[in-house]
Amino acid sequence: MTQITFVAKRRRSPLAGKDARQGSYLSHFIMKEINAKIPPYVTHVTETLQKAGFEAYLVGGCVRDLLLGREPKDWDATTNATPEEIQNLFEKTFYENEYGTVGVVTEGEGIVEVTPYRLEAKYSDARHPDSVSFSSKLDDDLKRRDFTINALAYDATKGQIIDLYEGQRDLKDKTIRAVGEASDRFSEDALRMLRAVRFASELGFVIESETQDATAKHADLLAKISHERIRDEFVKIIESPNAMQGIAVAQKLGLLKHILPELEEGIGCEQNGDHIYHVWEHNLRALNHAVENNWPLHVRLAALFHDVGKPATRKWAPEKKDWTFYGHDVVGGRITKKIMDRLKFPKKITEVVSTLVRWHLFFTDIDKITLSAVRRIVRNVGPENVWDLMKVRACDRIGMGRPKEKPYRLRKYEAMIEEATRAPVSVKMLNIDGHKIMEITGEKPGPRLGWMLHAFLEEVLDDPEKNTEEYLVKRLKEFSKLPDKELRALGDKGKEKKDEKEAEEVGEIRKRHWVK
């Protein structure tokens, strides 16, 4: 990763004057390193605007990521050209919004969103400006942005950074700070408070104290934001490298009650003797284990929600002198579905996550569990989800403070799952069946059909290339002429081969899992 020297240090003031407007310039070496990360189609857009006599800067998150040595996901530019003037300069564009943003489409490359410098009126709904007007000054555009690290503009042609709010300093100090007065920014758009948590989680940054205070003060405004927008930010937090800290910070600042009030019920909820953490911390530590293993979103969500049903089911058992949580898996599955429906998650991921939560509490006593019981678990969650269920169980175990993710009994259980889900070594593998045999030979239903099939199986297990309809039909004509005694002997030999093959496969499975 390229190490960038942050060059501008100015007083934190939106009225920084001419010096700040002129910006600062990167050294030739750093400029070259940064510009090498900007795709040619992006440079084409800004240079086309500049050659037409307009100002043009990359702006916002892409500049932040370039300075951090990260690969930007999106490319945004800002200019003093109007939407109509932008569209006139490019062959393929789209302009379908009321905020002036023009999408410039480049052939086979990507899209650059170009927005005129703009001013915004008040935000009556705590989400969108009541009106937007265009400006001729970059300063007007930067002062309306959310955080200092996103209020940076970059002219790639000159290697010039425009930094009116010391965003470079905050990048260096790993700080999330609102532009200007944090209360004003959050009153304008309440989603910015959750975005602050998200940026901190993604980047490993800390939210600055005044920005934290303003978030706690205005947290209730988040109730005005649509569930879809909240879900999108929440997912980004869960998918970030610091998801556990992100959820904890959201709770501390009063935001989580508008997203996951059910999860907050676990705060201070003491568990039984097997656990060293309260339900809240246990769920967060389970999530963290999924994050550390880079497991996918649905596993992370299931790990976070797996014990969400415990507060509702907790009861004191005098005879045990301890807490019980009977049925918390069933209740938790229902609560999880309710949460994900409320946040407008797609149906498919909602079903998967709620199913994993519902069945996470499976029985793992390997001295008593049977293969048929394991098959029922596979049936309950589906073979496509059973290994993710094991991941959730590992998260649960680590979340309890247990040192081993996979003790012997869990490895043994995994071996049993593989036995239960492996492709069967049976006559079903054959490219011929009883109906075909009867059709060709005229045989009636009876033991001879089974003997023939097992005789075929004996040959195919030795040489899988023989498992073709052409070869099997040829052998069938030979088998059909054999007397019962000889055909039965061939069938019995095939059954023995099948049993040997099964035992061999099971042995290999158990060896892979280091179990007997």
C-alpha positions as CSV (number, residue, x, y, z in Angstrom):
1,M,0.0,0.0,0.0
2,T,1.4,3.4,-1.0
3,Q,2.1,5.6,2.0
4,I,0.7,9.1,1.4
5,T,2.1,12.2,3.1
6,F,-0.8,14.5,4.1
7,V,0.3,17.9,3.2
8,A,-2.4,20.5,4.2
9,K,-2.7,21.8,7.7
10,R,-5.1,24.7,8.1
11,R,-7.3,26.2,10.8
12,R,-10.6,24.4,11.0
13,S,-12.9,27.0,9.5
14,P,-15.4,27.1,6.7
15,L,-14.2,30.7,6.0
16,A,-10.6,29.7,5.3
17,G,-10.4,32.2,2.5
18,K,-8.2,32.5,-0.6
19,D,-5.3,30.3,0.7
20,A,-7.6,27.3,1.4
21,R,-9.4,27.8,-1.9
22,Q,-6.1,27.6,-3.8
23,G,-5.4,24.3,-2.2
24,S,-2.2,22.4,-1.7
25,Y,-0.2,20.4,-4.2
26,L,1.1,16.8,-3.9
27,S,4.7,16.1,-4.7
28,H,5.3,14.9,-8.2
29,F,6.0,11.3,-6.9
30,I,2.9,11.1,-4.8
31,M,0.8,12.7,-7.6
32,K,2.1,10.0,-10.0
33,E,1.3,7.2,-7.5
34,I,-2.2,8.4,-6.9
35,N,-3.0,9.2,-10.5
36,A,-1.9,5.6,-11.5
37,K,-4.9,4.4,-9.4
38,I,-7.4,6.5,-11.4
39,P,-8.8,4.6,-14.4
40,P,-8.4,6.3,-17.7
41,Y,-12.1,6.6,-18.3
42,V,-12.4,8.7,-15.1
43,T,-9.5,11.0,-16.1
44,H,-11.2,11.3,-19.5
45,V,-14.3,12.8,-17.9
46,T,-12.5,15.4,-15.7
47,E,-10.1,16.4,-18.5
48,T,-13.0,16.8,-21.0
49,L,-14.7,19.2,-18.6
50,Q,-11.5,21.1,-18.1
51,K,-10.7,21.4,-21.8
52,A,-14.1,22.8,-22.3
53,G,-13.3,25.6,-19.9
54,F,-14.9,24.3,-16.7
55,E,-13.5,23.4,-13.3
56,A,-13.5,19.7,-12.5
57,Y,-12.5,17.8,-9.4
58,L,-12.8,14.3,-8.1
59,V,-14.6,14.6,-4.8
60,G,-15.8,12.7,-1.8
61,G,-15.2,9.1,-1.0
62,C,-13.0,8.3,-4.0
63,V,-10.5,11.0,-3.0
64,R,-10.5,9.7,0.6
65,D,-9.8,6.2,-0.6
66,L,-7.1,7.3,-3.0
67,L,-5.3,9.1,-0.1
68,L,-5.6,6.0,2.1
69,G,-4.2,3.7,-0.6
70,R,-7.6,2.0,-1.0
71,E,-9.3,1.2,-4.3
72,P,-12.4,3.4,-4.7
73,K,-15.7,1.6,-5.4
74,D,-17.3,4.6,-7.0
75,W,-16.1,7.7,-8.9
76,D,-17.7,11.1,-8.3
77,A,-16.7,14.4,-9.8
78,T,-17.9,17.9,-9.2
79,T,-17.8,20.9,-11.6
80,N,-19.1,24.4,-12.2
81,A,-20.8,23.2,-15.3
82,T,-24.6,22.9,-15.3
83,P,-26.3,19.5,-16.0
84,E,-27.1,20.5,-19.5
85,E,-23.5,21.6,-20.2
86,I,-22.2,18.3,-18.8
87,Q,-24.5,16.3,-21.1
88,N,-23.5,18.3,-24.1
89,L,-19.9,17.2,-23.7
90,F,-20.5,13.4,-23.6
91,E,-22.1,11.0,-25.9
92,K,-23.8,8.7,-23.3
93,T,-25.3,10.2,-20.2
94,F,-28.4,9.9,-18.0
95,Y,-29.9,12.6,-15.8
96,E,-32.9,11.3,-13.8
97,N,-32.7,13.0,-10.4
98,E,-33.5,16.4,-8.9
99,Y,-30.0,17.0,-7.5
100,G,-28.1,17.8,-10.7
101,T,-26.1,14.5,-10.8
102,V,-25.4,13.4,-14.4
103,G,-24.2,9.9,-15.0
104,V,-21.5,9.8,-17.7
105,V,-21.4,6.3,-19.3
106,T,-18.1,5.2,-20.8
107,E,-18.0,2.4,-23.3
108,G,-17.2,-0.9,-21.6
109,E,-15.6,0.8,-18.6
110,G,-17.9,2.3,-16.0
111,I,-19.9,5.3,-14.9
112,V,-18.7,8.6,-13.4
113,E,-21.3,10.6,-11.6
114,V,-20.7,14.3,-12.2
115,T,-22.6,16.8,-10.0
116,P,-22.5,20.6,-10.4
117,Y,-21.4,22.6,-7.3
118,R,-24.6,23.1,-5.4
119,L,-26.2,24.7,-2.4
120,E,-29.0,23.1,-0.4
121,A,-32.0,24.5,1.4
122,K,-33.3,23.3,4.7
123,Y,-34.1,19.6,5.3
124,S,-37.7,19.3,6.5
125,D,-37.7,15.5,6.6
126,A,-34.2,15.0,8.1
127,R,-33.2,13.2,5.0
128,H,-33.5,15.3,1.7
129,P,-33.0,19.0,1.0
130,D,-36.3,20.8,0.3
131,S,-34.6,22.3,-2.8
132,V,-31.2,22.4,-4.5
133,S,-29.6,25.3,-6.4
134,F,-26.4,25.3,-8.4
135,S,-23.3,27.4,-7.5
136,S,-20.2,28.6,-9.2
137,K,-18.0,28.0,-6.2
138,L,-16.5,24.7,-5.1
139,D,-16.5,26.0,-1.5
140,D,-20.3,26.0,-1.4
141,D,-20.3,22.3,-2.5
142,L,-17.8,21.1,0.1
143,K,-19.4,22.8,3.1
144,R,-22.6,20.8,2.6
145,R,-20.8,17.4,2.8
146,D,-21.1,15.1,5.8
147,F,-17.6,14.5,7.2
148,T,-14.2,16.2,6.7
149,I,-12.6,13.0,5.2
150,N,-15.4,13.2,2.5
151,A,-15.0,16.9,1.9
152,L,-11.9,16.6,-0.1
153,A,-11.5,17.6,-3.8
154,Y,-8.7,16.6,-6.1
155,D,-7.6,17.9,-9.5
156,A,-5.6,15.0,-11.0
157,T,-4.2,17.2,-13.8
158,K,-2.5,19.6,-11.3
159,G,-2.1,17.2,-8.4
160,Q,-4.0,19.8,-6.3
161,I,-5.9,18.9,-3.1
162,I,-8.7,21.3,-1.9
163,D,-9.1,20.7,1.8
164,L,-11.2,23.4,3.6
165,Y,-11.9,21.3,6.7
166,E,-8.7,19.6,7.5
167,G,-9.9,16.3,6.2
168,Q,-6.3,15.2,5.5
169,R,-5.4,15.7,9.1
170,D,-8.4,13.6,10.2
171,L,-7.4,10.9,7.8
172,K,-3.9,10.9,9.3
173,D,-5.4,10.9,12.9
174,K,-8.0,8.2,11.9
175,T,-10.9,10.4,13.0
176,I,-14.5,10.8,11.8
177,R,-15.5,14.5,12.2
178,A,-18.5,16.3,10.9
179,V,-18.1,19.2,8.6
180,G,-18.8,22.4,10.5
181,E,-21.4,21.9,13.3
182,A,-22.2,18.2,13.7
183,S,-25.8,19.1,15.0
184,D,-26.5,20.9,11.7
185,R,-25.2,18.1,9.6
186,F,-27.3,15.5,11.4
187,S,-30.4,17.6,11.6
188,E,-30.2,17.9,7.8
189,D,-29.7,14.2,7.2
190,A,-30.2,11.8,10.1
191,L,-28.7,8.9,8.2
192,R,-25.3,10.6,8.5
193,M,-25.1,9.5,12.1
194,L,-25.3,5.8,11.1
195,R,-22.8,6.6,8.2
196,A,-20.4,7.9,10.8
197,V,-20.5,4.5,12.6
198,R,-20.2,2.7,9.3
199,F,-17.1,4.7,8.2
200,A,-15.5,4.1,11.6
201,S,-16.2,0.4,11.3
202,E,-14.9,0.1,7.7
203,L,-11.8,2.2,8.2
204,G,-10.9,1.4,11.8
205,F,-11.4,5.1,12.7
206,V,-12.7,6.8,15.9
207,I,-15.7,9.2,15.9
208,E,-14.5,12.5,17.4
209,S,-16.1,13.6,20.7
210,E,-18.2,16.6,19.4
211,T,-19.6,14.4,16.6
212,Q,-20.4,11.7,19.1
213,D,-22.2,14.1,21.4
214,A,-24.3,15.4,18.5
215,T,-25.1,11.8,17.5
216,A,-26.4,11.0,21.0
217,K,-28.4,14.2,21.0
218,H,-30.1,13.7,17.7
219,A,-30.2,9.8,17.6
220,D,-34.0,9.8,17.7
221,L,-34.1,11.5,14.3
222,L,-33.0,8.1,12.8
223,A,-36.7,7.0,13.3
224,K,-37.5,9.3,10.3
225,I,-35.2,7.3,7.9
226,S,-36.6,4.5,5.8
227,H,-35.9,1.0,6.8
228,E,-34.3,0.3,3.5
229,R,-31.7,3.0,3.9
230,I,-31.0,1.9,7.5
231,R,-30.6,-1.7,6.3
232,D,-28.1,-0.7,3.7
233,E,-25.8,1.1,6.2
234,F,-26.3,-1.7,8.8
235,V,-25.2,-4.3,6.3
236,K,-22.1,-2.4,5.5
237,I,-21.3,-2.3,9.2
238,I,-21.8,-6.0,9.5
239,E,-19.6,-6.6,6.5
240,S,-16.8,-4.4,7.8
241,P,-13.6,-5.6,9.6
242,N,-14.8,-4.0,12.8
243,A,-18.4,-5.0,12.9
244,M,-18.5,-5.8,16.6
245,Q,-17.2,-2.4,17.6
246,G,-19.6,-0.8,15.1
247,I,-22.6,-2.4,16.7
248,A,-21.3,-1.5,20.2
249,V,-20.8,2.2,19.2
250,A,-24.2,2.3,17.6
251,Q,-25.7,1.1,20.9
252,K,-23.6,3.6,22.9
253,L,-24.7,6.5,20.8
254,G,-28.4,5.6,21.0
255,L,-28.8,4.5,17.3
256,L,-29.2,0.8,17.8
257,K,-32.7,1.1,19.4
258,H,-33.9,2.3,16.0
259,I,-32.4,-0.6,14.2
260,L,-32.3,-3.7,16.5
261,P,-34.1,-3.0,19.8
262,E,-34.5,-6.8,20.2
263,L,-30.7,-7.1,20.4
264,E,-30.4,-4.5,23.1
265,E,-32.6,-6.6,25.4
266,G,-29.6,-8.8,25.9
267,I,-27.7,-6.0,27.7
268,G,-27.3,-7.1,31.3
269,C,-29.1,-10.4,30.7
270,E,-27.2,-12.8,32.8
271,Q,-26.8,-16.4,31.5
272,N,-26.3,-19.8,33.1
273,G,-23.1,-21.3,34.3
274,D,-21.8,-22.4,30.9
275,H,-21.5,-18.7,29.8
276,I,-19.1,-16.1,31.1
277,Y,-20.7,-13.2,29.2
278,H,-24.1,-11.7,29.3
279,V,-26.3,-12.3,26.2
280,W,-25.4,-8.9,24.6
281,E,-21.7,-9.4,24.7
282,H,-22.0,-13.1,23.8
283,N,-23.9,-12.2,20.6
284,L,-21.3,-9.6,19.7
285,R,-18.4,-11.9,20.3
286,A,-20.1,-14.6,18.2
287,L,-20.4,-12.0,15.4
288,N,-16.7,-11.1,15.8
289,H,-15.7,-14.7,15.2
290,A,-17.6,-14.8,12.0
291,V,-15.9,-11.5,10.9
292,E,-12.4,-12.8,11.8
293,N,-13.0,-15.8,9.6
294,N,-14.3,-13.6,6.8
295,W,-17.6,-15.6,6.6
296,P,-20.4,-14.3,4.5
297,L,-23.2,-11.9,5.5
298,H,-25.8,-14.5,6.3
299,V,-23.5,-16.3,8.7
300,R,-22.5,-13.0,10.4
301,L,-26.2,-12.1,10.8
302,A,-27.1,-15.6,12.2
303,A,-24.1,-15.4,14.6
304,L,-25.3,-11.9,15.8
305,F,-28.9,-13.0,16.2
306,H,-28.5,-16.6,17.3
307,D,-29.4,-15.9,21.0
308,V,-31.7,-13.0,20.4
309,G,-34.5,-15.2,21.8
310,K,-32.9,-15.6,25.2
311,P,-34.2,-12.5,27.0
312,A,-37.8,-13.5,26.2
313,T,-37.4,-17.1,27.4
314,R,-35.2,-16.6,30.5
315,K,-36.6,-18.2,33.7
316,W,-35.1,-18.9,37.0
317,A,-35.0,-22.6,37.9
318,P,-34.9,-23.0,41.8
319,E,-34.0,-26.6,41.6
320,K,-31.0,-25.8,39.5
321,K,-30.3,-22.5,41.1
322,D,-29.6,-21.1,37.6
323,W,-31.3,-19.5,34.6
324,T,-32.9,-21.5,31.9
325,F,-33.7,-20.5,28.3
326,Y,-36.0,-23.3,27.0
327,G,-37.2,-22.7,23.5
328,H,-34.9,-19.7,22.9
329,D,-33.9,-21.2,19.5
330,V,-37.5,-21.4,18.3
331,V,-38.3,-17.9,19.6
332,G,-35.0,-16.6,18.3
333,G,-35.9,-17.8,14.8
334,R,-39.2,-15.9,14.9
335,I,-37.6,-12.7,16.2
336,T,-34.9,-12.9,13.5
337,K,-37.5,-13.2,10.8
338,K,-39.4,-10.2,12.3
339,I,-36.2,-8.1,12.4
340,M,-35.2,-8.9,8.8
341,D,-38.7,-8.4,7.5
342,R,-38.8,-5.0,9.2
343,L,-35.5,-4.0,7.7
344,K,-36.8,-5.2,4.2
345,F,-34.1,-7.8,3.7
346,P,-34.7,-10.0,0.6
347,K,-36.8,-13.1,1.3
348,K,-34.1,-15.6,0.5
349,I,-31.5,-14.3,3.0
350,T,-34.3,-13.8,5.6
351,E,-35.3,-17.5,5.3
352,V,-31.7,-18.7,5.5
353,V,-30.7,-16.6,8.5
354,S,-33.9,-17.3,10.5
355,T,-33.5,-21.0,9.8
356,L,-29.9,-21.0,11.0
357,V,-31.0,-19.2,14.2
358,R,-33.9,-21.6,14.7
359,W,-31.7,-24.7,14.4
360,H,-28.5,-23.5,16.0
361,L,-29.1,-25.4,19.2
362,F,-28.6,-28.9,17.9
363,F,-27.6,-31.9,20.1
364,T,-23.9,-32.8,19.8
365,D,-23.4,-35.6,22.3
366,I,-21.5,-38.0,20.0
367,D,-22.0,-40.9,22.5
368,K,-25.8,-40.7,22.1
369,I,-26.4,-39.0,18.7
370,T,-27.4,-41.2,15.8
371,L,-26.8,-40.8,12.1
372,S,-30.6,-40.6,11.6
373,A,-30.7,-37.6,14.0
374,V,-27.9,-35.9,12.0
375,R,-29.9,-36.5,8.8
376,R,-32.9,-34.8,10.4
377,I,-30.7,-31.7,11.1
378,V,-29.6,-31.8,7.5
379,R,-33.2,-32.0,6.4
380,N,-34.3,-29.1,8.7
381,V,-31.7,-26.6,7.4
382,G,-31.1,-28.1,4.0
383,P,-27.9,-29.7,2.8
384,E,-26.9,-26.3,1.2
385,N,-27.0,-24.6,4.6
386,V,-25.8,-27.3,7.0
387,W,-22.1,-26.3,6.9
388,D,-23.1,-22.7,7.6
389,L,-25.0,-24.0,10.6
390,M,-21.7,-25.5,11.8
391,K,-20.0,-22.1,11.4
392,V,-22.8,-20.5,13.5
393,R,-22.2,-23.2,16.2
394,A,-18.5,-22.4,16.1
395,C,-19.3,-18.7,16.6
396,D,-21.6,-19.6,19.5
397,R,-18.8,-21.6,21.2
398,I,-16.2,-18.9,20.8
399,G,-18.7,-16.3,22.0
400,M,-19.0,-18.3,25.2
401,G,-15.3,-17.8,25.9
402,R,-14.4,-21.4,25.0
403,P,-10.8,-21.6,23.7
404,K,-11.4,-24.2,20.9
405,E,-13.6,-23.6,17.9
406,K,-13.8,-27.3,17.1
407,P,-13.4,-29.7,20.0
408,Y,-13.5,-33.4,19.3
409,R,-17.2,-33.8,19.6
410,L,-17.9,-31.0,17.1
411,R,-15.4,-32.6,14.6
412,K,-17.1,-35.9,15.1
413,Y,-20.4,-34.3,14.4
414,E,-19.0,-32.7,11.2
415,A,-17.8,-36.2,10.1
416,M,-21.3,-37.5,10.7
417,I,-22.8,-34.7,8.6
418,E,-20.5,-35.6,5.8
419,E,-21.5,-39.2,6.1
420,A,-25.2,-38.2,6.0
421,T,-24.8,-35.9,3.0
422,R,-22.3,-37.8,0.9
423,A,-23.3,-39.2,-2.5
424,P,-24.7,-42.7,-1.9
425,V,-22.8,-45.7,-3.2
426,S,-25.8,-47.5,-4.5
427,V,-27.6,-48.8,-7.6
428,K,-29.1,-45.3,-8.0
429,M,-25.7,-44.3,-9.5
430,L,-26.3,-46.6,-12.4
431,N,-27.3,-45.5,-15.8
432,I,-29.9,-48.2,-15.9
433,D,-32.8,-49.0,-13.6
434,G,-35.3,-51.8,-13.0
435,H,-37.9,-50.4,-15.4
436,K,-35.3,-50.4,-18.2
437,I,-34.3,-54.0,-17.4
438,M,-37.9,-55.1,-17.5
439,E,-38.5,-53.3,-20.8
440,I,-35.5,-54.9,-22.5
441,T,-35.6,-58.4,-21.1
442,G,-39.2,-58.9,-20.2
443,E,-38.3,-59.8,-16.6
444,K,-41.0,-59.6,-14.0
445,P,-40.6,-57.7,-10.7
446,G,-38.7,-59.9,-8.3
447,P,-35.3,-60.7,-6.8
448,R,-33.6,-61.2,-10.2
449,L,-33.9,-57.4,-10.9
450,G,-32.0,-56.7,-7.7
451,W,-29.3,-59.3,-8.4
452,M,-28.7,-57.8,-11.9
453,L,-28.5,-54.2,-10.5
454,H,-26.0,-55.2,-7.9
455,A,-24.0,-57.2,-10.4
456,F,-23.8,-54.0,-12.6
457,L,-22.8,-52.1,-9.5
458,E,-19.9,-54.4,-8.8
459,E,-18.4,-53.8,-12.2
460,V,-19.0,-50.0,-12.1
461,L,-17.3,-49.6,-8.7
462,D,-14.2,-51.2,-10.1
463,D,-14.4,-49.3,-13.4
464,P,-16.7,-46.1,-13.4
465,E,-16.2,-45.8,-17.2
466,K,-18.4,-48.8,-17.6
467,N,-21.4,-46.8,-16.3
468,T,-22.8,-46.2,-19.7
469,E,-26.2,-47.3,-21.0
470,E,-24.6,-48.9,-24.0
471,Y,-22.3,-51.1,-21.9
472,L,-24.9,-51.9,-19.3
473,V,-27.5,-53.0,-21.9
474,K,-24.9,-55.3,-23.5
475,R,-24.2,-56.9,-20.1
476,L,-27.9,-57.1,-19.3
477,K,-28.4,-59.4,-22.3
478,E,-25.7,-61.7,-20.9
479,F,-27.1,-61.5,-17.3
480,S,-30.6,-62.3,-18.4
481,K,-29.5,-65.7,-19.7
482,L,-28.0,-66.8,-16.4
483,P,-29.8,-69.1,-14.0
484,D,-30.9,-67.8,-10.6
485,K,-28.0,-69.3,-8.7
486,E,-25.2,-67.7,-10.8
487,L,-27.0,-64.4,-11.1
488,R,-27.6,-64.3,-7.3
489,A,-23.8,-65.0,-6.7
490,L,-23.0,-62.0,-8.9
491,G,-25.5,-59.9,-7.1
492,D,-24.1,-60.8,-3.7
493,K,-20.6,-60.0,-4.8
494,G,-21.9,-56.6,-5.9
495,K,-23.4,-56.0,-2.4
496,E,-20.2,-56.9,-0.7
497,K,-18.3,-54.5,-3.0
498,K,-20.9,-51.8,-2.1
499,D,-20.4,-52.3,1.6
500,E,-16.6,-52.2,1.2
501,K,-16.8,-49.0,-0.7
502,E,-19.1,-47.4,1.8
503,A,-16.8,-48.4,4.7
504,E,-13.8,-47.0,2.8
505,E,-15.5,-43.7,2.2
506,V,-16.6,-43.3,5.8
507,G,-13.1,-44.1,6.9
508,E,-11.7,-41.4,4.7
509,I,-14.3,-38.9,6.0
510,R,-13.4,-39.6,9.6
511,K,-9.7,-39.4,8.9
512,R,-10.2,-36.0,7.4
513,H,-11.9,-34.8,10.5
514,W,-9.4,-36.5,12.9
515,V,-12.1,-38.6,14.5
516,K,-12.6,-42.3,14.9
